[in-house]
Structure formats: structure tokens, C-alpha cells
Amino acid sequence: MLKLFTAITAIAVASFNPSASGAGAMLASWYGPNFHGRTTANGETYNMYGLTAAHKTLPFGTKLRVCYEGCVDVRINDRGPFIGARELDLSYGAAQAVGLIDPGVASLSVTYLN
């Protein structure tokens, strides 16, 4: 079982494709009101004002520093986004902290923290 978890984690981290410094870029969007109070993929209740994010494959609990006009640290607790080439869905609170609300979708600088 540990080998399977290690393999899945390696695939998830490889799909993130950070440089040697653990940093890279991701096309990101945000989600909020329609999901507030619903259950996330890891079983938590989604709080649109929290500092969380959704990613298709990164392990739950992965911490990322995301930067656009500002920077904030987020924790992966959900799956998605499921629209086009988007790689990361920030909670409304995280998107607001980095300045992503108005553009809605943008390429963010992302640093893998753990």
C-alpha cells in the first residue's frame, strides 16, 4: 500500500511540474458562493473565505504558495478545476488575497511548500 501511495504522490507532484526550486506556474481560477457549505473531495466543509484550493491530482494537504498581484499560502482540500486547461481552483478568500477575483482566470506563480 505504501508503494502505491508513493507512486500516486510521485505522479501528482510530477504533473505539477515545478522547476528545481519547487516553483512553477499554473493556470488558475476561483470558486465560491455556489459551493460554500458543500462537502469537498477530502470530506471537509468548503469555506469560500478560507485559504484552500482544488487540484486534480495533488495529494490532499499539499501546501502551495500562490502569487499573482499578492501571495498567499493555500492547502489542497478539493478536486478540480474541470474546465479547459485550468490547473488550480482557489477559494474565494485565496483569490481575493492574490487579486484574482476580477480577471477570474490567470497564470499564477506557484511554489510547492511541502
N, C-alpha and C positions, 0 to 999 in steps of 0.2 A: 504494500500500500504506500509506503514511503517513497519507493521508486516512482510510482505513478504520480504522486503529488509533486515530486521533484521534476518530473518530465512535464507535467502540466504547467508548473510555475515557470520552467525554462521557456516553454512555448509562449506563455503570456508575456514574459519580460522581453523575449525576442521580438514579439510583434510591436512592442513599444518602440524599439529601435533607437535607443539612446546612443549618443557618442560615448567615447571612453570616459568622459567626465560624468556620465549619468544624466546628461541633458539632451534635449531634442525639441521637436516642435510637433504639435498635434492640432488638427482642425477641431475646434470646439464650438459647442452651442450651450444653451442653458435650458433648464426646465423648472417649472414652479407650480403655479396655482392648481392646475388640473391634477397634479399628483400629490399635493400636500395632504398628509394624513394617511396616505396609502402605504401598503407594505412594500418595502424594497426587496430586491432579489436575495439579500442576505437575511431577511426577516425583521429588519428594523422598520420603524415607522418613519416615513420620509418627512423631513422638516425642511421646507423650502428656504428657511432662513439659516440653516446650518451650513457648515463648510465641508460639503461632501461632493462626490462626483460619481458618475456612471461610466464604465468602460466595458467593452465586450469581453475581454479576456483577462485583464489583470486581476490577481487574487484580491478578494475582499480584505480590507485592512491596509492595502498598499497606500503609502503616503506620497503625494506629489506636491511640489511647489509649482504653481502655475502663474505665469506673468503675462500681462497684456499692457494696460496703462499703469497697473499696480501689480503687486504679487500677493498671493495667499497660499497657505498650505491646505490641501484637501485630502480626504480619505475616501478610497473607493468603497462604496457600500451598495452599489446597484449595477445593473447591466444596461447597456445601451451605449451610444445612441444607435438608432436603427434607421437613419435617414442618410442616404448618399455616402459620401466619403468621410463623414464626421467620425471622429475617434473618441471624443470625450464630451460628456454632458455634465456641466456644472450645475449645482443647486443655484437657485436664485441668489442666495446670500453670497456665495462664492463669486458668481458672475458680477454681482453688484460691486464686490470688493476689488475686482480687477478691471472694471469698466467695460464689461462685455454686454451689458443689457441693451444698449442702443444698437450696436451693429448686429447683435444676435448670433452671428457666426463669424469666427475669425481664427486665424492661426495663432496659437499661444506658445510661448516658450515654456517647456515643462522640464522639471528636474526631478528625478527619481530619488526619494529620500530614504527608503528602507529596502 
